[in-house]
Amino acid sequence: MSEKKSIILEREYVIPLKRVYFLQRTKRAPRAIRFIKSFVKRHVKAEKVIISNKLNEYIWSRGIEKPPRRVKVRVIKTEDNVAKVFLIGE
């Protein structure tokens, strides 16, 4: 049987994506995803970061050139050192 992983910590962050706008326009959305992953790794001390589909769709909603300037996310870290990132309304 599969065991449910217990939650170690749950936090909410506002991630500023201002730095992403200093790149070429055609690389902004993929860079925003990578920046979110590195931000979560740095703040939660997780080895692996999983981004939800809703958050990914929100980043890509205005295309590759114009990701949002900031994102409100909820991060859940489990005991196997995996952090899952969700959009606040999700």
MMTF fields as JSON, N, C-alpha, C and O atoms, coordinates in Angstrom:
{
  "mmtfVersion": "1.0.0",
  "mmtfProducer": "UNKNOWN",
  "numBonds": 359,
  "numAtoms": 360,
  "numGroups": 90,
  "numChains": 1,
  "numModels": 1,
  "chainsPerModel": [1],
  "groupsPerChain": [90],
  "chainIdList": ["A"],
  "bondAtomList": [4, 2, 8, 6, 12, 10, 16, 14, 20, 18, 24, 22, 28, 26, 32, 30, 36, 34, 40, 38, 44, 42, 48, 46, 52, 50, 56, 54, 60, 58, 64, 62, 68, 66, 72, 70, 76, 74, 80, 78, 84, 82, 88, 86, 92, 90, 96, 94, 100, 98, 104, 102, 108, 106, 112, 110, 116, 114, 120, 118, 124, 122, 128, 126, 132, 130, 136, 134, 140, 138, 144, 142, 148, 146, 152, 150, 156, 154, 160, 158, 164, 162, 168, 166, 172, 170, 176, 174, 180, 178, 184, 182, 188, 186, 192, 190, 196, 194, 200, 198, 204, 202, 208, 206, 212, 210, 216, 214, 220, 218, 224, 222, 228, 226, 232, 230, 236, 234, 240, 238, 244, 242, 248, 246, 252, 250, 256, 254, 260, 258, 264, 262, 268, 266, 272, 270, 276, 274, 280, 278, 284, 282, 288, 286, 292, 290, 296, 294, 300, 298, 304, 302, 308, 306, 312, 310, 316, 314, 320, 318, 324, 322, 328, 326, 332, 330, 336, 334, 340, 338, 344, 342, 348, 346, 352, 350, 356, 354],
  "bondOrderList": [1, 1, 1, 1, 1, 1, 1, 1, 1, 1, 1, 1, 1, 1, 1, 1, 1, 1, 1, 1, 1, 1, 1, 1, 1, 1, 1, 1, 1, 1, 1, 1, 1, 1, 1, 1, 1, 1, 1, 1, 1, 1, 1, 1, 1, 1, 1, 1, 1, 1, 1, 1, 1, 1, 1, 1, 1, 1, 1, 1, 1, 1, 1, 1, 1, 1, 1, 1, 1, 1, 1, 1, 1, 1, 1, 1, 1, 1, 1, 1, 1, 1, 1, 1, 1, 1, 1, 1, 1],
  "groupList": [{"groupName": "MET", "atomNameList": ["N", "CA", "C", "O"], "elementList": ["N", "C", "C", "O"], "formalChargeList": [0, 0, 0, 0], "bondAtomList": [1, 0, 2, 1, 3, 2], "bondOrderList": [1, 1, 2], "singleLetterCode": "M", "chemCompType": "L-PEPTIDE LINKING"}, {"groupName": "SER", "atomNameList": ["N", "CA", "C", "O"], "elementList": ["N", "C", "C", "O"], "formalChargeList": [0, 0, 0, 0], "bondAtomList": [1, 0, 2, 1, 3, 2], "bondOrderList": [1, 1, 2], "singleLetterCode": "S", "chemCompType": "L-PEPTIDE LINKING"}, {"groupName": "GLU", "atomNameList": ["N", "CA", "C", "O"], "elementList": ["N", "C", "C", "O"], "formalChargeList": [0, 0, 0, 0], "bondAtomList": [1, 0, 2, 1, 3, 2], "bondOrderList": [1, 1, 2], "singleLetterCode": "E", "chemCompType": "L-PEPTIDE LINKING"}, {"groupName": "LYS", "atomNameList": ["N", "CA", "C", "O"], "elementList": ["N", "C", "C", "O"], "formalChargeList": [0, 0, 0, 0], "bondAtomList": [1, 0, 2, 1, 3, 2], "bondOrderList": [1, 1, 2], "singleLetterCode": "K", "chemCompType": "L-PEPTIDE LINKING"}, {"groupName": "ILE", "atomNameList": ["N", "CA", "C", "O"], "elementList": ["N", "C", "C", "O"], "formalChargeList": [0, 0, 0, 0], "bondAtomList": [1, 0, 2, 1, 3, 2], "bondOrderList": [1, 1, 2], "singleLetterCode": "I", "chemCompType": "L-PEPTIDE LINKING"}, {"groupName": "LEU", "atomNameList": ["N", "CA", "C", "O"], "elementList": ["N", "C", "C", "O"], "formalChargeList": [0, 0, 0, 0], "bondAtomList": [1, 0, 2, 1, 3, 2], "bondOrderList": [1, 1, 2], "singleLetterCode": "L", "chemCompType": "L-PEPTIDE LINKING"}, {"groupName": "ARG", "atomNameList": ["N", "CA", "C", "O"], "elementList": ["N", "C", "C", "O"], "formalChargeList": [0, 0, 0, 0], "bondAtomList": [1, 0, 2, 1, 3, 2], "bondOrderList": [1, 1, 2], "singleLetterCode": "R", "chemCompType": "L-PEPTIDE LINKING"}, {"groupName": "TYR", "atomNameList": ["N", "CA", "C", "O"], "elementList": ["N", "C", "C", "O"], "formalChargeList": [0, 0, 0, 0], "bondAtomList": [1, 0, 2, 1, 3, 2], "bondOrderList": [1, 1, 2], "singleLetterCode": "Y", "chemCompType": "L-PEPTIDE LINKING"}, {"groupName": "VAL", "atomNameList": ["N", "CA", "C", "O"], "elementList": ["N", "C", "C", "O"], "formalChargeList": [0, 0, 0, 0], "bondAtomList": [1, 0, 2, 1, 3, 2], "bondOrderList": [1, 1, 2], "singleLetterCode": "V", "chemCompType": "L-PEPTIDE LINKING"}, {"groupName": "PRO", "atomNameList": ["N", "CA", "C", "O"], "elementList": ["N", "C", "C", "O"], "formalChargeList": [0, 0, 0, 0], "bondAtomList": [1, 0, 2, 1, 3, 2], "bondOrderList": [1, 1, 2], "singleLetterCode": "P", "chemCompType": "L-PEPTIDE LINKING"}, {"groupName": "PHE", "atomNameList": ["N", "CA", "C", "O"], "elementList": ["N", "C", "C", "O"], "formalChargeList": [0, 0, 0, 0], "bondAtomList": [1, 0, 2, 1, 3, 2], "bondOrderList": [1, 1, 2], "singleLetterCode": "F", "chemCompType": "L-PEPTIDE LINKING"}, {"groupName": "GLN", "atomNameList": ["N", "CA", "C", "O"], "elementList": ["N", "C", "C", "O"], "formalChargeList": [0, 0, 0, 0], "bondAtomList": [1, 0, 2, 1, 3, 2], "bondOrderList": [1, 1, 2], "singleLetterCode": "Q", "chemCompType": "L-PEPTIDE LINKING"}, {"groupName": "THR", "atomNameList": ["N", "CA", "C", "O"], "elementList": ["N", "C", "C", "O"], "formalChargeList": [0, 0, 0, 0], "bondAtomList": [1, 0, 2, 1, 3, 2], "bondOrderList": [1, 1, 2], "singleLetterCode": "T", "chemCompType": "L-PEPTIDE LINKING"}, {"groupName": "ALA", "atomNameList": ["N", "CA", "C", "O"], "elementList": ["N", "C", "C", "O"], "formalChargeList": [0, 0, 0, 0], "bondAtomList": [1, 0, 2, 1, 3, 2], "bondOrderList": [1, 1, 2], "singleLetterCode": "A", "chemCompType": "L-PEPTIDE LINKING"}, {"groupName": "HIS", "atomNameList": ["N", "CA", "C", "O"], "elementList": ["N", "C", "C", "O"], "formalChargeList": [0, 0, 0, 0], "bondAtomList": [1, 0, 2, 1, 3, 2], "bondOrderList": [1, 1, 2], "singleLetterCode": "H", "chemCompType": "L-PEPTIDE LINKING"}, {"groupName": "ASN", "atomNameList": ["N", "CA", "C", "O"], "elementList": ["N", "C", "C", "O"], "formalChargeList": [0, 0, 0, 0], "bondAtomList": [1, 0, 2, 1, 3, 2], "bondOrderList": [1, 1, 2], "singleLetterCode": "N", "chemCompType": "L-PEPTIDE LINKING"}, {"groupName": "TRP", "atomNameList": ["N", "CA", "C", "O"], "elementList": ["N", "C", "C", "O"], "formalChargeList": [0, 0, 0, 0], "bondAtomList": [1, 0, 2, 1, 3, 2], "bondOrderList": [1, 1, 2], "singleLetterCode": "W", "chemCompType": "L-PEPTIDE LINKING"}, {"groupName": "GLY", "atomNameList": ["N", "CA", "C", "O"], "elementList": ["N", "C", "C", "O"], "formalChargeList": [0, 0, 0, 0], "bondAtomList": [1, 0, 2, 1, 3, 2], "bondOrderList": [1, 1, 2], "singleLetterCode": "G", "chemCompType": "PEPTIDE LINKING"}, {"groupName": "ASP", "atomNameList": ["N", "CA", "C", "O"], "elementList": ["N", "C", "C", "O"], "formalChargeList": [0, 0, 0, 0], "bondAtomList": [1, 0, 2, 1, 3, 2], "bondOrderList": [1, 1, 2], "singleLetterCode": "D", "chemCompType": "L-PEPTIDE LINKING"}],
  "groupTypeList": [0, 1, 2, 3, 3, 1, 4, 4, 5, 2, 6, 2, 7, 8, 4, 9, 5, 3, 6, 8, 7, 10, 5, 11, 6, 12, 3, 6, 13, 9, 6, 13, 4, 6, 10, 4, 3, 1, 10, 8, 3, 6, 14, 8, 3, 13, 2, 3, 8, 4, 4, 1, 15, 3, 5, 15, 2, 7, 4, 16, 1, 6, 17, 4, 2, 3, 9, 9, 6, 6, 8, 3, 8, 6, 8, 4, 3, 12, 2, 18, 15, 8, 13, 3, 8, 10, 5, 4, 17, 2],
  "groupIdList": [1, 2, 3, 4, 5, 6, 7, 8, 9, 10, 11, 12, 13, 14, 15, 16, 17, 18, 19, 20, 21, 22, 23, 24, 25, 26, 27, 28, 29, 30, 31, 32, 33, 34, 35, 36, 37, 38, 39, 40, 41, 42, 43, 44, 45, 46, 47, 48, 49, 50, 51, 52, 53, 54, 55, 56, 57, 58, 59, 60, 61, 62, 63, 64, 65, 66, 67, 68, 69, 70, 71, 72, 73, 74, 75, 76, 77, 78, 79, 80, 81, 82, 83, 84, 85, 86, 87, 88, 89, 90],
  "secStructList": [7, 7, 7, 7, 7, 7, 3, 3, 3, 3, 3, 3, 3, 3, 3, 3, 7, 4, 4, 4, 4, 4, 1, 7, 4, 4, 4, 2, 2, 2, 2, 2, 2, 2, 2, 2, 2, 2, 2, 2, 2, 2, 2, 2, 7, 7, 1, 3, 3, 3, 3, 7, 2, 2, 2, 2, 2, 2, 2, 2, 6, 6, 7, 1, 1, 7, 7, 7, 1, 3, 3, 3, 3, 3, 3, 3, 3, 3, 6, 6, 1, 3, 3, 3, 3, 3, 3, 6, 6, 7],
  "xCoordList": [0.828, 0.0, 0.872, 1.969, 0.363, 1.121, 0.829, -0.318, 1.867, 1.723, 1.643, 2.292, 0.858, 0.808, 2.017, 2.349, 2.663, 3.812, 3.314, 2.425, 3.887, 3.449, 4.072, 5.184, 3.338, 3.765, 4.68, 4.323, 5.856, 6.796, 6.5, 6.439, 6.315, 6.027, 5.193, 5.245, 4.423, 3.564, 3.678, 3.436, 4.049, 4.25, 3.664, 3.418, 3.451, 2.996, 4.057, 4.613, 4.328, 5.328, 4.764, 3.889, 5.278, 5.07, 6.423, 7.377, 6.5, 7.77, 7.849, 7.033, 8.813, 8.963, 9.706, 10.793, 9.116, 9.726, 10.318, 10.428, 10.691, 11.222, 12.519, 12.753, 13.347, 14.634, 14.481, 15.372, 13.363, 13.122, 13.01, 13.321, 12.574, 12.347, 13.633, 13.576, 14.788, 16.047, 16.608, 17.672, 15.915, 16.347, 15.708, 14.931, 16.058, 15.371, 13.901, 13.538, 13.062, 11.619, 11.236, 10.294, 11.944, 11.553, 12.043, 11.849, 12.67, 13.155, 12.577, 13.021, 11.604, 11.142, 10.316, 10.577, 9.339, 8.476, 9.247, 9.083, 10.081, 10.861, 11.797, 12.004, 12.361, 13.245, 12.469, 12.991, 11.214, 10.379, 10.135, 10.167, 9.895, 9.69, 10.956, 10.887, 12.096, 13.363, 13.637, 14.166, 13.273, 13.483, 12.596, 13.039, 11.363, 10.464, 11.041, 11.026, 11.55, 12.144, 13.354, 13.495, 14.22, 15.405, 15.025, 15.647, 14.016, 13.536, 13.028, 13.362, 12.227, 11.664, 12.764, 12.758, 13.698, 14.813, 15.599, 15.99, 15.825, 16.613, 15.883, 16.506, 14.57, 13.833, 13.32, 13.128, 13.1, 12.521, 13.548, 13.282, 14.708, 15.782, 15.313, 15.505, 14.698, 14.21, 15.148, 15.807, 15.194, 16.018, 15.294, 15.905, 13.994, 13.211, 12.007, 11.381, 11.685, 10.554, 9.614, 10.037, 8.332, 7.307, 6.348, 5.78, 6.172, 5.281, 3.953, 3.928, 2.852, 1.527, 1.188, 1.774, 0.243, -0.181, -0.828, -0.616, -1.616, -2.281, -1.265, -1.43, -0.225, 0.813, 1.552, 1.839, 1.855, 2.522, 1.656, 2.161, 0.366, -0.538, -0.648, -0.776, -0.6, -0.658, 0.581, 0.471, 1.744, 2.975, 2.928, 3.354, 2.416, 2.386, 1.121, 0.961, 0.218, -1.086, -0.985, -1.821, -0.002, 0.15, 1.244, 1.692, 1.668, 2.661, 4.062, 4.285, 5.002, 6.392, 7.056, 8.025, 6.548, 7.213, 6.799, 7.56, 5.618, 5.112, 4.613, 3.407, 5.495, 5.027, 4.619, 5.012, 3.847, 3.445, 4.653, 5.696, 4.494, 5.593, 5.827, 6.954, 4.78, 4.924, 3.858, 2.823, 4.127, 3.243, 3.077, 4.064, 1.834, 1.579, 1.435, 0.584, 2.27, 2.278, 2.184, 2.482, 1.758, 1.738, 2.678, 2.555, 3.616, 4.622, 4.38, 4.249, 4.322, 4.166, 5.378, 5.662, 6.092, 7.257, 6.91, 6.394, 7.192, 6.917, 8.188, 9.276, 8.034, 9.174, 10.223, 11.352, 9.88, 10.884, 11.631, 12.243, 11.585, 12.343, 11.921, 12.754, 10.635, 10.065, 9.124, 8.268, 9.29, 8.43, 7.477, 7.895, 6.193, 5.19, 4.712, 4.407, 4.65, 4.323, 2.974, 2.773, 2.04, 0.695, 0.386, 0.928, -0.48, -0.986, -1.89, -2.523, -1.972, -2.732, -4.19, -4.707, -4.864, -6.281, -6.553, -7.714, -5.54, -5.681, -5.949, -6.094],
  "yCoordList": [-1.183, 0.0, 1.246, 1.265, 2.261, 3.503, 4.311, 4.427, 4.853, 5.677, 7.131, 7.546, 7.902, 9.329, 9.979, 9.691, 10.843, 11.559, 12.683, 13.447, 12.773, 13.818, 15.156, 15.217, 16.204, 17.55, 18.086, 18.102, 18.521, 19.11, 20.59, 21.083, 21.301, 22.718, 23.194, 22.631, 24.246, 24.841, 26.357, 26.91, 27.025, 28.468, 29.113, 28.458, 30.42, 31.209, 32.252, 32.875, 32.435, 33.408, 34.251, 33.807, 35.47, 36.289, 36.326, 36.913, 35.696, 35.58, 36.693, 36.73, 37.598, 38.658, 38.128, 37.561, 38.317, 37.84, 38.995, 38.911, 40.056, 41.238, 40.929, 41.466, 40.074, 39.747, 39.062, 39.144, 38.392, 37.665, 38.628, 38.254, 39.855, 40.818, 41.426, 42.196, 41.108, 41.611, 40.711, 41.001, 39.627, 38.7, 39.056, 40.004, 38.272, 38.382, 38.058, 37.289, 38.654, 38.429, 36.976, 36.493, 36.27, 34.897, 33.87, 32.672, 34.307, 33.362, 33.625, 33.016, 34.509, 34.954, 33.914, 33.671, 33.301, 32.349, 31.106, 30.699, 30.487, 29.348, 29.753, 28.984, 30.949, 31.43, 31.678, 31.457, 32.14, 32.358, 31.041, 31.006, 29.969, 28.653, 28.216, 27.739, 28.374, 28.002, 28.868, 28.388, 30.156, 31.059, 30.665, 30.715, 30.278, 29.826, 28.592, 28.491, 27.654, 26.447, 26.777, 26.235, 27.654, 27.994, 28.784, 28.607, 29.649, 30.408, 29.463, 29.621, 28.486, 27.536, 26.667, 26.41, 26.215, 25.422, 26.205, 25.66, 27.479, 28.315, 28.59, 28.6, 28.814, 29.212, 28.042, 28.178, 26.908, 25.775, 24.67, 23.733, 24.769, 23.777, 22.4, 21.395, 22.374, 21.123, 20.651, 21.454, 19.332, 18.779, 18.807, 19.044, 18.566, 18.489, 19.413, 19.49, 20.116, 21.042, 20.64, 20.446, 20.517, 20.18, 21.356, 21.801, 21.857, 22.99, 22.461, 21.609, 22.962, 22.484, 22.958, 23.917, 22.279, 22.63, 24.0, 24.748, 24.345, 25.649, 26.789, 27.799, 26.632, 27.653, 27.773, 28.881, 26.654, 26.661, 27.364, 28.165, 27.068, 27.718, 29.212, 30.002, 29.61, 31.027, 31.776, 32.894, 31.166, 31.793, 31.949, 32.971, 30.944, 30.949, 31.598, 31.638, 32.106, 32.589, 33.759, 33.879, 34.607, 35.754, 35.52, 36.457, 34.291, 33.953, 33.876, 34.051, 33.607, 33.429, 34.76, 34.795, 35.856, 37.146, 37.944, 38.8, 37.689, 38.522, 37.707, 37.67, 37.057, 36.396, 37.447, 38.607, 37.067, 38.048, 38.582, 37.931, 39.777, 40.409, 39.787, 39.784, 39.264, 38.579, 37.497, 37.568, 36.493, 35.343, 35.023, 34.949, 34.831, 34.376, 32.856, 32.322, 32.173, 30.708, 30.156, 30.835, 28.896, 28.135, 26.96, 26.215, 26.786, 25.733, 24.731, 25.097, 23.46, 22.375, 21.46, 20.93, 21.28, 20.404, 19.137, 19.2, 17.989, 16.708, 16.153, 16.699, 15.075, 14.543, 13.893, 13.681, 13.568, 13.014, 14.112, 13.848, 15.353, 16.501, 16.935, 17.353, 16.835, 17.294, 18.454, 18.358, 19.548, 20.717, 20.805, 20.717, 20.98, 21.156, 22.604, 23.132, 23.24, 24.657, 24.794, 24.288, 25.494, 25.696, 27.185, 27.978, 27.561, 28.922, 29.131, 28.178, 30.347, 30.593, 30.169, 29.568, 30.442, 30.106, 28.634, 28.223, 27.839, 26.433, 25.573, 24.357],
  "zCoordList": [0.0, 0.0, 0.0, 0.558, -0.628, -0.645, 0.615, 1.047, 1.18, 2.373, 1.966, 1.006, 2.681, 2.43, 3.079, 4.229, 2.342, 2.878, 3.784, 3.408, 4.962, 5.877, 5.482, 4.956, 5.745, 5.399, 6.492, 7.67, 6.082, 7.028, 7.214, 8.34, 6.093, 6.212, 5.033, 3.94, 5.285, 4.264, 4.403, 5.475, 3.304, 3.333, 2.087, 1.075, 2.194, 1.052, 0.748, 1.653, -0.53, -0.969, -2.108, -2.852, -2.232, -3.414, -4.11, -3.6, -5.279, -5.988, -7.029, -7.949, -6.901, -7.9, -9.126, -9.009, -10.284, -11.523, -12.333, -13.556, -11.653, -12.315, -13.07, -14.152, -12.502, -13.119, -14.466, -15.312, -14.668, -15.914, -17.089, -18.22, -16.843, -17.918, -18.467, -19.426, -17.892, -18.43, -19.521, -20.07, -19.845, -20.887, -22.224, -22.335, -23.224, -24.514, -24.309, -23.419, -25.143, -24.99, -25.198, -24.568, -26.066, -26.389, -25.384, -25.589, -24.306, -23.293, -21.92, -20.947, -21.809, -20.496, -19.746, -18.568, -20.381, -19.667, -19.206, -18.056, -20.051, -19.541, -18.412, -17.473, -18.493, -17.443, -16.144, -15.052, -16.272, -15.089, -14.356, -13.126, -15.089, -14.473, -13.744, -12.611, -14.38, -13.736, -12.514, -11.511, -12.6, -11.464, -10.276, -9.129, -10.547, -9.47, -8.79, -7.563, -9.585, -9.007, -8.139, -7.043, -8.615, -7.821, -6.57, -5.522, -6.658, -5.502, -4.426, -3.251, -4.815, -3.85, -3.251, -2.047, -4.068, -3.538, -2.496, -1.464, -2.771, -1.865, -0.557, 0.505, -0.615, 0.576, 1.411, 2.619, 0.779, 1.497, 1.735, 2.488, 1.106, 1.231, 0.759, 1.444, -0.417, -0.981, -2.087, -2.747, -2.278, -3.345, -4.682, -5.723, -4.647, -5.878, -5.754, -4.697, -6.841, -6.853, -7.974, -9.113, -7.643, -8.625, -8.734, -7.736, -9.954, -10.206, -10.728, -11.616, -10.181, -10.584, -11.995, -12.498, -12.617, -13.972, -14.021, -14.976, -13.007, -12.979, -12.927, -13.611, -12.125, -12.044, -13.375, -13.83, -13.989, -15.287, -16.335, -17.121, -16.347, -17.292, -17.02, -17.956, -15.749, -15.396, -15.899, -16.403, -15.763, -16.244, -17.767, -18.304, -18.445, -19.909, -20.474, -21.694, -19.634, -20.105, -21.081, -21.977, -20.931, -21.831, -22.862, -23.522, -22.999, -24.014, -23.447, -22.249, -24.341, -23.929, -23.601, -22.843, -24.162, -24.02, -22.789, -22.338, -22.233, -21.14, -19.955, -19.712, -19.213, -17.993, -16.957, -17.079, -15.95, -14.931, -14.164, -14.089, -13.598, -12.868, -11.5, -11.004, -10.888, -9.601, -9.509, -10.171, -8.678, -8.544, -7.064, -6.333, -6.615, -5.244, -5.286, -5.998, -4.52, -4.532, -3.119, -2.137, -3.053, -1.805, -1.992, -2.965, -1.073, -1.163, -0.051, 1.117, -0.429, 0.538, 0.412, -0.662, 1.525, 1.54, 2.304, 3.42, 1.706, 2.346, 2.975, 2.796, 3.705, 4.45, 3.554, 3.997, 2.299, 1.391, 0.637, -0.398, 1.156, 0.664, -0.739, -1.543, -1.024, -2.293, -1.993, -1.114, -2.73, -2.556, -3.745, -4.899, -3.446, -4.484, -4.439, -3.37, -5.604, -5.694, -6.384, -7.488, -5.709, -6.23, -6.306, -5.535, -7.23, -7.29, -6.088, -5.633, -5.557, -4.308, -4.423, -3.481, -5.499, -5.62, -5.84, -5.834, -6.03, -6.382, -5.168, -5.292]
}
